[in-house]
Amino acid sequence: MSEIKYICMSDLHLGDKYSLLTYLIKDEENEKDKDKKKTVLPSATLKALAECLKTLAAQQKIKPTLVLVGDALELALASTHEALMAFELFVKEMLIKENEPLFDKIIFIPGNHDHHLWEATRETRYAENPPYDDDGLLLPFKHTSLMLCKSEKENNPDNLCADFFLSHLLKNGRIKGLTNKISIVTAYPNFALEKNNRCIIMTHGHYIEPLYCAMSELDQRLFPKRIKPKSIEDLERQNFAWIDFFWSSMGRQGEVGEDVERIYYSLNNPKELRKMLVNLAESCIPDETGFIGNILSSYLSDKAIEWLIKIIVERERCSHDGYLSNEAADGLYEYMNKYVTQQYMQEAGIVAKGVIDLETTLIFGHTHSPFCLSAPSLEDPLTEKFNGFSKPLDIYNTGGWVVEDEDPNETHGASLVVIDEDLNTAAIEMYMEKADGLQSPMQIICADGHSNELAAHCEKLIEKDSFKKFSEALAAEALELMKSRESFAEKIKAEK
């Protein structure tokens, strides 16, 4: 039997009140009385998902590894402490008999909404093991980690994958019954697995959109002679402050609750968004280079803000045009062909320029639209050859767990991507939003369209009662969240 070694999921957005996996405050009286403590409980969908994951891991000789492919925590539209409580609840639900964790470890690949956790980890690692040259002078910060982690030993100073923030959160004893420590490693923005002639590359995927490369783009627009980022390190160095400032810090900026809902509403409304960006520019926090503050508060800020408004409103998560827009597909080509191949070859010690000559699989999230395919293919929009790879690239998107709007987006949903020891891969499509409020039947799909031993194994597992109960719980909760979004939208319109 093919055993599941890795379970990959993304875009949980724990802490976001519209996340299907975040906690719910059930006691309405507590909400009215601010002096009372809030009753914090896991959502019905989270509890049902935990049972599904336990079914996947049941009767295996090995515990699987959980891979969180970005935006596991919501640090933009929720306060940090709420997001961390939601993460604790997530881990608590994954405890199995005798209080053993379901997973042997967690691999955390930060996204744009939890990017700040990567900043905490990399800065702590720098302080604990400061790099220096032969003269004893400190070397600059590195903004990215290795994608091919050579070691996971916590005390290895050369290991850039040791997590700091979430690991320490789980060590503090707050989760009763967590008798064994869960090892957490962090890689950003790319993580890779290799075995024999196969390679699996994981990344959150925000860099396929121009929105998250905004500082590089503005730099080019304002100073045409500037050179575009040549490496993933350059790309992150130019844009990390923007990502951290806007997409991973809003939850730390004062009150949350209804104000956060207004922020989300503003992201989809050009007029409201412009007001918010102007306010942010006027009180812009300093960054390492000063670039954001200088641009947004300069004579050219109005032009820059108008451009930012356009790319924010048209971001991929708001798209109803299919699982990947043409612009995002172009961004994916560039990211994989230019940045990922270069990082891989450098770490693998491949001196000569060329292509990745492995059977390669890409797993990413970010768009909240799950899909899988083998590219290039004549039946999908990804018809352009990925010229950084000598073989067809199998692509899996893990989708997301947030109800985005009061109206269903039938491209949105979530998948669990599972991997066995030989790096065979399959996707369990857990749900897709439907106009009638019902959920599409679960199915097992493979990127190349052909089943494998792992997929056949999962086909049997999704017939279990835990998966049927999951669909029922999710359908009810998704409908409730859509109604909540509709009520808030009507309230905003009534105030105009």
C-alpha positions as CSV (number, residue, x, y, z in Angstrom):
1,M,0.0,0.0,0.0
2,S,1.2,3.5,-0.8
3,E,1.4,5.5,2.4
4,I,0.9,9.2,2.6
5,K,4.1,11.0,3.7
6,Y,3.1,14.6,3.1
7,I,-0.3,16.4,3.3
8,C,-0.2,19.9,1.7
9,M,-2.8,22.6,2.2
10,S,-2.7,26.4,2.0
11,D,-4.7,29.5,2.6
12,L,-6.3,28.5,5.9
13,H,-6.3,32.2,6.9
14,L,-6.7,31.2,10.6
15,G,-8.1,34.2,12.5
16,D,-10.1,35.6,9.6
17,K,-13.8,35.6,10.6
18,Y,-14.7,34.4,7.1
19,S,-12.3,31.4,7.2
20,L,-14.1,28.1,7.3
21,L,-11.3,26.8,9.6
22,T,-11.1,29.7,12.1
23,Y,-12.8,29.7,15.4
24,L,-16.4,31.0,16.1
25,I,-17.6,33.1,19.0
26,K,-20.8,31.3,19.8
27,D,-21.9,33.2,22.9
28,E,-23.8,36.3,21.5
29,E,-24.0,37.8,25.0
30,N,-20.3,37.8,25.4
31,E,-20.0,39.7,22.1
32,K,-22.3,42.5,23.5
33,D,-20.5,42.7,26.9
34,K,-16.9,43.7,26.2
35,D,-15.9,43.0,29.8
36,K,-16.7,39.3,29.5
37,K,-14.3,36.8,28.0
38,K,-15.0,35.5,24.6
39,T,-15.9,31.9,24.2
40,V,-13.4,30.5,21.7
41,L,-14.4,27.2,19.9
42,P,-13.2,25.5,16.7
43,S,-15.5,25.7,13.7
44,A,-17.6,22.7,12.7
45,T,-15.6,22.6,9.4
46,L,-12.3,22.5,11.3
47,K,-13.4,19.6,13.5
48,A,-14.7,17.7,10.5
49,L,-11.5,18.3,8.6
50,A,-9.4,17.0,11.5
51,E,-11.4,13.8,11.4
52,C,-10.7,13.5,7.6
53,L,-7.0,14.0,8.2
54,K,-7.0,11.3,10.9
55,T,-8.7,9.0,8.4
56,L,-5.9,9.6,5.9
57,A,-3.2,8.8,8.5
58,A,-5.0,5.9,10.1
59,Q,-3.2,2.5,10.1
60,Q,-0.1,3.9,8.5
61,K,3.4,2.8,9.7
62,I,4.6,6.4,9.5
63,K,3.0,9.7,10.6
64,P,2.6,12.2,7.7
65,T,4.2,15.6,7.6
66,L,1.9,18.6,7.3
67,V,3.0,21.2,4.8
68,L,1.3,24.6,5.1
69,V,1.8,26.3,1.8
70,G,1.3,29.9,2.9
71,D,-1.4,32.1,4.4
72,A,-1.9,29.6,7.2
73,L,-2.5,32.6,9.6
74,E,-4.3,35.8,8.8
75,L,-2.2,38.7,10.0
76,A,-3.7,41.4,7.7
77,L,-7.4,41.2,8.5
78,A,-7.2,39.8,12.1
79,S,-5.3,40.7,15.2
80,T,-2.1,38.7,15.7
81,H,-3.3,37.2,19.0
82,E,-6.5,36.0,17.4
83,A,-4.7,34.4,14.5
84,L,-2.3,32.6,17.0
85,M,-5.3,31.4,19.1
86,A,-6.8,30.0,15.9
87,F,-3.6,28.2,15.1
88,E,-3.5,26.7,18.6
89,L,-7.0,25.4,18.0
90,F,-6.0,24.0,14.7
91,V,-3.1,22.1,16.3
92,K,-5.3,21.0,19.2
93,E,-7.9,19.4,16.9
94,M,-5.1,17.4,15.2
95,L,-4.2,15.5,18.4
96,I,-5.0,11.8,18.2
97,K,-5.3,9.1,20.8
98,E,-3.0,9.3,23.8
99,N,-2.5,13.0,23.0
100,E,-0.1,12.3,20.2
101,P,0.1,14.8,17.4
102,L,-1.3,13.6,14.1
103,F,1.8,14.8,12.2
104,D,5.5,14.1,12.8
105,K,6.3,17.7,11.9
106,I,5.0,20.8,10.1
107,I,6.8,22.5,7.2
108,F,5.7,26.1,7.1
109,I,6.1,28.1,3.9
110,P,4.9,31.7,4.7
111,G,2.7,33.6,2.2
112,N,1.8,37.2,1.9
113,H,-0.8,37.2,4.8
114,D,1.6,35.6,7.3
115,H,4.8,37.0,5.9
116,H,5.6,38.7,9.2
117,L,6.3,35.3,10.8
118,W,9.1,34.8,8.3
119,E,10.5,38.1,9.2
120,A,10.5,37.1,12.9
121,T,12.2,33.8,12.1
122,R,14.9,35.2,9.8
123,E,15.8,38.1,12.2
124,T,16.0,35.8,15.2
125,R,18.2,33.4,13.3
126,Y,20.4,36.2,12.3
127,A,20.7,37.4,15.9
128,E,21.4,33.9,17.3
129,N,24.0,33.0,14.6
130,P,25.2,36.3,13.1
131,P,27.2,35.7,9.8
132,Y,30.5,37.5,9.5
133,D,33.4,37.6,7.1
134,D,37.1,36.9,7.7
135,D,37.6,40.3,9.2
136,G,34.8,39.8,11.7
137,L,32.5,42.2,10.0
138,L,28.8,41.3,10.0
139,L,27.4,40.2,6.6
140,P,24.0,41.5,5.4
141,F,20.7,39.9,6.2
142,K,19.5,37.2,3.8
143,H,15.9,37.6,2.9
144,T,15.3,34.0,1.7
145,S,16.0,30.5,2.9
146,L,17.4,27.5,1.2
147,M,14.8,25.6,-0.9
148,L,16.8,22.4,-0.5
149,C,17.1,22.2,3.3
150,K,20.2,20.2,4.1
151,S,19.4,19.6,7.7
152,E,16.5,19.9,10.1
153,K,18.5,19.8,13.3
154,E,17.4,22.6,15.5
155,N,20.9,23.5,16.8
156,N,22.6,23.5,13.4
157,P,23.7,27.1,12.7
158,D,23.9,26.5,9.0
159,N,20.2,25.4,8.8
160,L,18.1,28.3,7.6
161,C,14.9,26.2,7.8
162,A,14.6,26.1,11.6
163,D,11.3,27.8,12.6
164,F,11.3,30.3,15.5
165,F,7.9,31.8,16.1
166,L,5.4,29.0,15.7
167,S,7.7,26.4,17.3
168,H,8.0,28.5,20.4
169,L,4.3,29.0,20.5
170,L,3.7,25.3,20.7
171,K,6.4,24.8,23.4
172,N,4.7,27.0,26.0
173,G,2.3,24.3,27.3
174,R,-0.9,26.2,26.5
175,I,-2.2,23.2,24.5
176,K,-3.2,20.7,27.1
177,G,-2.5,17.1,26.0
178,L,0.3,18.1,23.6
179,T,2.8,15.8,25.3
180,N,5.2,15.6,22.4
181,K,6.8,18.6,20.7
182,I,5.8,19.1,17.1
183,S,8.9,20.0,15.1
184,I,8.3,23.0,12.7
185,V,10.6,24.0,10.0
186,T,10.2,27.1,7.8
187,A,11.3,27.8,4.3
188,Y,10.6,30.9,2.3
189,P,9.6,31.5,-0.4
190,N,10.4,28.1,-1.9
191,F,10.8,24.6,-0.5
192,A,11.8,21.5,-2.5
193,L,11.8,17.7,-2.0
194,E,14.0,15.4,-4.1
195,K,14.2,11.7,-4.6
196,N,15.7,9.6,-7.4
197,N,14.8,11.5,-10.6
198,R,11.9,13.5,-9.1
199,C,11.5,16.9,-7.6
200,I,8.6,18.6,-5.9
201,I,8.7,22.4,-5.5
202,M,6.4,24.2,-3.2
203,T,5.8,28.0,-2.9
204,H,2.8,30.1,-1.8
205,G,2.5,31.8,-5.2
206,H,2.0,35.5,-4.4
207,Y,5.0,36.4,-6.6
208,I,3.1,35.3,-9.7
209,E,1.1,38.5,-9.4
210,P,2.4,42.0,-10.1
211,L,0.7,43.3,-6.9
212,Y,3.3,41.6,-4.7
213,C,6.2,42.8,-6.9
214,A,4.9,46.3,-6.7
215,M,8.1,47.9,-5.4
216,S,10.2,46.4,-8.2
217,E,7.6,47.5,-10.7
218,L,7.5,51.1,-9.3
219,D,11.2,51.2,-9.2
220,Q,11.3,50.4,-13.0
221,R,8.5,52.9,-13.8
222,L,10.2,55.7,-11.9
223,F,13.8,54.8,-12.7
224,P,13.9,53.0,-16.1
225,K,17.6,52.5,-16.0
226,R,17.4,50.3,-12.9
227,I,18.0,46.6,-13.4
228,K,15.1,44.2,-12.7
229,P,15.6,41.6,-9.9
230,K,17.9,38.9,-11.1
231,S,17.4,36.4,-8.3
232,I,14.8,35.4,-5.8
233,E,16.9,37.1,-3.1
234,D,16.8,40.3,-5.1
235,L,13.0,40.0,-5.6
236,E,12.3,39.5,-1.9
237,R,14.8,42.2,-0.8
238,Q,13.0,44.8,-3.0
239,N,9.5,43.8,-2.0
240,F,9.5,42.3,1.5
241,A,8.8,45.7,3.3
242,W,5.8,46.3,1.0
243,I,4.4,42.8,1.6
244,D,5.0,42.9,5.4
245,F,3.6,46.5,5.6
246,F,0.4,46.1,3.8
247,W,-0.5,42.4,3.6
248,S,0.9,41.0,6.9
249,S,0.7,43.9,9.4
250,M,-2.7,45.4,9.3
251,G,-3.9,43.2,12.1
252,R,-1.4,44.9,14.4
253,Q,-2.6,48.4,13.5
254,G,-5.1,49.2,16.3
255,E,-8.7,47.9,16.7
256,V,-10.1,45.0,14.7
257,G,-13.6,43.6,14.3
258,E,-15.9,45.7,12.1
259,D,-12.9,48.0,11.2
260,V,-11.2,45.0,9.7
261,E,-14.3,44.2,7.7
262,R,-14.2,47.7,6.4
263,I,-10.6,47.3,5.3
264,Y,-11.5,44.1,3.4
265,Y,-14.4,46.0,1.8
266,S,-12.1,48.8,0.8
267,L,-9.8,46.4,-1.0
268,N,-12.6,45.7,-3.5
269,N,-13.8,49.2,-3.8
270,P,-11.6,51.7,-5.7
271,K,-12.8,54.9,-4.0
272,E,-12.6,53.4,-0.5
273,L,-9.2,51.8,-1.3
274,R,-7.8,55.2,-2.5
275,K,-8.8,56.8,0.8
276,M,-7.1,54.0,2.8
277,L,-3.9,54.1,0.7
278,V,-3.6,57.9,1.1
279,N,-4.0,57.5,4.9
280,L,-1.5,54.7,5.0
281,A,1.0,56.9,2.9
282,E,0.6,59.8,5.4
283,S,1.5,57.6,8.4
284,C,3.7,55.1,6.5
285,I,5.9,53.0,8.8
286,P,9.6,53.2,8.0
287,D,11.1,50.3,6.1
288,E,14.7,49.1,5.8
289,T,15.4,51.2,2.6
290,G,12.9,54.1,3.1
291,F,11.6,53.4,-0.4
292,I,7.9,52.8,0.4
293,G,7.6,56.0,2.5
294,N,9.5,58.1,-0.1
295,I,7.4,56.9,-3.0
296,L,4.0,57.0,-1.4
297,S,4.5,60.4,0.1
298,S,6.3,62.0,-2.8
299,Y,5.1,64.2,-5.7
300,L,4.6,61.0,-7.7
301,S,2.5,59.4,-5.0
302,D,-0.9,60.1,-6.7
303,K,0.2,58.3,-9.8
304,A,1.7,55.4,-7.8
305,I,-1.5,55.1,-5.8
306,E,-3.7,55.0,-8.9
307,W,-1.5,52.1,-10.2
308,L,-1.7,50.3,-6.9
309,I,-5.5,50.7,-6.8
310,K,-5.8,49.0,-10.2
311,I,-3.6,46.0,-9.4
312,I,-5.2,45.5,-5.9
313,V,-8.8,45.6,-7.2
314,E,-7.9,43.3,-10.0
315,R,-5.9,40.8,-7.9
316,E,-6.2,37.1,-8.6
317,R,-8.3,36.2,-5.7
318,C,-11.1,38.4,-7.0
319,S,-11.1,36.8,-10.4
320,H,-14.1,34.9,-11.7
321,D,-12.5,34.2,-15.1
322,G,-11.2,30.7,-14.4
323,Y,-8.6,29.0,-12.2
324,L,-5.7,31.2,-13.4
325,S,-5.8,34.5,-15.4
326,N,-3.6,35.0,-18.4
327,E,-1.6,37.6,-16.4
328,A,-1.1,35.2,-13.5
329,A,0.0,32.5,-15.9
330,D,2.6,34.8,-17.4
331,G,3.8,35.6,-13.8
332,L,4.0,31.9,-13.1
333,Y,6.1,31.3,-16.2
334,E,8.5,34.0,-15.2
335,Y,8.7,33.0,-11.6
336,M,9.4,29.3,-12.4
337,N,11.7,29.8,-15.4
338,K,13.7,32.7,-14.0
339,Y,13.8,32.6,-10.2
340,V,13.1,29.0,-9.2
341,T,15.4,27.4,-11.7
342,Q,18.2,29.7,-10.8
343,Q,17.8,29.0,-7.1
344,Y,17.6,25.3,-7.6
345,M,20.7,25.2,-9.8
346,Q,22.7,27.3,-7.4
347,E,21.9,25.2,-4.4
348,A,22.3,21.9,-6.4
349,G,25.8,23.0,-7.5
350,I,24.9,23.0,-11.2
351,V,27.4,25.5,-12.7
352,A,26.4,25.3,-16.4
353,K,23.3,27.2,-17.4
354,G,20.5,24.9,-18.5
355,V,17.2,23.5,-17.3
356,I,16.0,21.3,-14.4
357,D,16.2,17.9,-15.9
358,L,13.9,16.1,-13.4
359,E,10.3,15.0,-13.3
360,T,9.1,18.1,-11.5
361,T,5.9,18.9,-9.7
362,L,4.9,22.4,-8.5
363,I,2.5,22.9,-5.6
364,F,1.2,26.4,-4.8
365,G,-1.8,28.2,-3.4
366,H,-2.7,31.9,-3.1
367,T,-5.4,32.1,-5.7
368,H,-8.0,30.1,-3.7
369,S,-8.9,28.3,-7.0
370,P,-7.8,24.6,-6.8
371,F,-6.7,22.9,-10.0
372,C,-4.2,20.4,-11.3
373,L,-2.8,19.8,-14.8
374,S,0.4,18.8,-16.6
375,A,1.8,21.7,-18.6
376,P,2.2,22.3,-21.4
377,S,-1.2,21.1,-22.5
378,L,-3.4,22.0,-25.4
379,E,-6.5,21.8,-23.2
380,D,-5.6,24.6,-20.8
381,P,-4.3,28.2,-20.9
382,L,-0.8,27.2,-19.8
383,T,0.2,26.4,-23.4
384,E,3.5,28.2,-23.3
385,K,6.3,25.8,-22.5
386,F,8.1,26.1,-19.2
387,N,11.5,26.5,-20.7
388,G,13.3,26.1,-17.4
389,F,12.3,22.5,-17.3
390,S,13.2,19.7,-19.7
391,K,10.1,17.6,-18.9
392,P,6.4,18.6,-18.6
393,L,5.6,20.3,-15.3
394,D,2.9,18.8,-13.1
395,I,1.0,21.7,-11.4
396,Y,-1.2,21.5,-8.3
397,N,-3.0,24.4,-6.7
398,T,-4.3,23.8,-3.2
399,G,-7.1,26.4,-3.2
400,G,-8.2,28.2,0.0
401,W,-10.6,28.0,2.9
402,V,-12.1,31.6,2.9
403,V,-15.6,32.6,1.9
404,E,-14.7,35.7,-0.2
405,D,-18.1,37.1,-1.1
406,E,-21.8,36.9,-0.6
407,D,-22.1,35.3,-4.0
408,P,-20.4,31.9,-4.7
409,N,-17.3,32.0,-6.9
410,E,-17.5,28.6,-8.6
411,T,-13.7,28.6,-9.3
412,H,-13.0,28.8,-5.5
413,G,-12.6,25.8,-3.2
414,A,-9.8,23.8,-1.5
415,S,-7.8,20.6,-2.1
416,L,-5.5,18.5,0.0
417,V,-2.5,17.5,-2.1
418,V,-0.9,14.3,-0.8
419,I,2.5,12.9,-1.6
420,D,4.0,9.4,-0.9
421,E,7.5,8.4,-0.1
422,D,8.4,8.1,-3.8
423,L,7.0,11.6,-4.5
424,N,3.9,10.3,-6.3
425,T,1.3,13.0,-6.0
426,A,-2.5,13.3,-6.0
427,A,-5.1,15.9,-5.0
428,I,-8.2,15.4,-2.9
429,E,-10.7,18.0,-4.0
430,M,-12.4,18.7,-0.7
431,Y,-15.0,21.3,-1.9
432,M,-15.9,23.8,-4.5
433,E,-18.3,26.7,-4.0
434,K,-21.6,26.1,-5.8
435,A,-24.4,28.6,-6.6
436,D,-27.0,26.4,-5.0
437,G,-25.2,26.3,-1.7
438,L,-24.4,22.6,-2.1
439,Q,-20.9,21.2,-2.5
440,S,-19.6,19.3,-5.5
441,P,-18.7,15.7,-4.9
442,M,-15.2,15.0,-3.6
443,Q,-12.9,13.5,-6.2
444,I,-9.3,12.4,-6.5
445,I,-7.4,14.0,-9.4
446,C,-3.8,13.7,-10.7
447,A,-2.1,16.4,-12.8
448,D,-1.2,14.1,-15.6
449,G,-4.8,12.7,-15.8
450,H,-3.6,9.2,-14.9
451,S,-4.2,7.4,-11.6
452,N,-1.4,6.0,-9.5
453,E,-1.2,3.8,-6.4
454,L,-1.5,6.8,-4.1
455,A,-4.6,8.1,-5.9
456,A,-6.2,4.6,-5.8
457,H,-5.5,4.5,-2.0
458,C,-7.2,7.9,-1.5
459,E,-10.2,6.9,-3.6
460,K,-11.1,4.3,-0.9
461,L,-10.4,6.6,2.0
462,I,-12.8,9.4,0.8
463,E,-15.7,6.9,1.0
464,K,-15.3,6.9,4.8
465,D,-18.0,8.5,7.0
466,S,-15.6,11.3,8.1
467,F,-15.4,12.7,4.6
468,K,-19.2,12.6,4.2
469,K,-19.7,14.4,7.5
470,F,-17.1,17.0,6.4
471,S,-19.1,17.9,3.3
472,E,-22.3,18.4,5.4
473,A,-20.5,20.6,8.0
474,L,-18.8,22.7,5.3
475,A,-22.0,23.3,3.3
476,A,-23.9,24.6,6.3
477,E,-21.0,26.9,7.5
478,A,-20.2,28.2,4.0
479,L,-23.8,29.3,3.6
480,E,-23.8,31.0,7.0
481,L,-20.6,33.0,6.1
482,M,-22.1,34.1,2.7
483,K,-25.1,35.4,4.5
484,S,-22.9,37.3,7.0
485,R,-20.9,38.9,4.1
486,E,-24.2,39.9,2.4
487,S,-25.4,41.5,5.7
488,F,-22.2,43.6,6.0
489,A,-22.3,44.7,2.4
490,E,-25.9,45.9,2.8
491,K,-24.9,47.8,5.9
492,I,-22.0,49.6,4.1
493,K,-24.3,50.5,1.2
494,A,-26.9,51.9,3.6
495,E,-24.3,54.2,5.2
496,K,-23.4,55.8,1.8
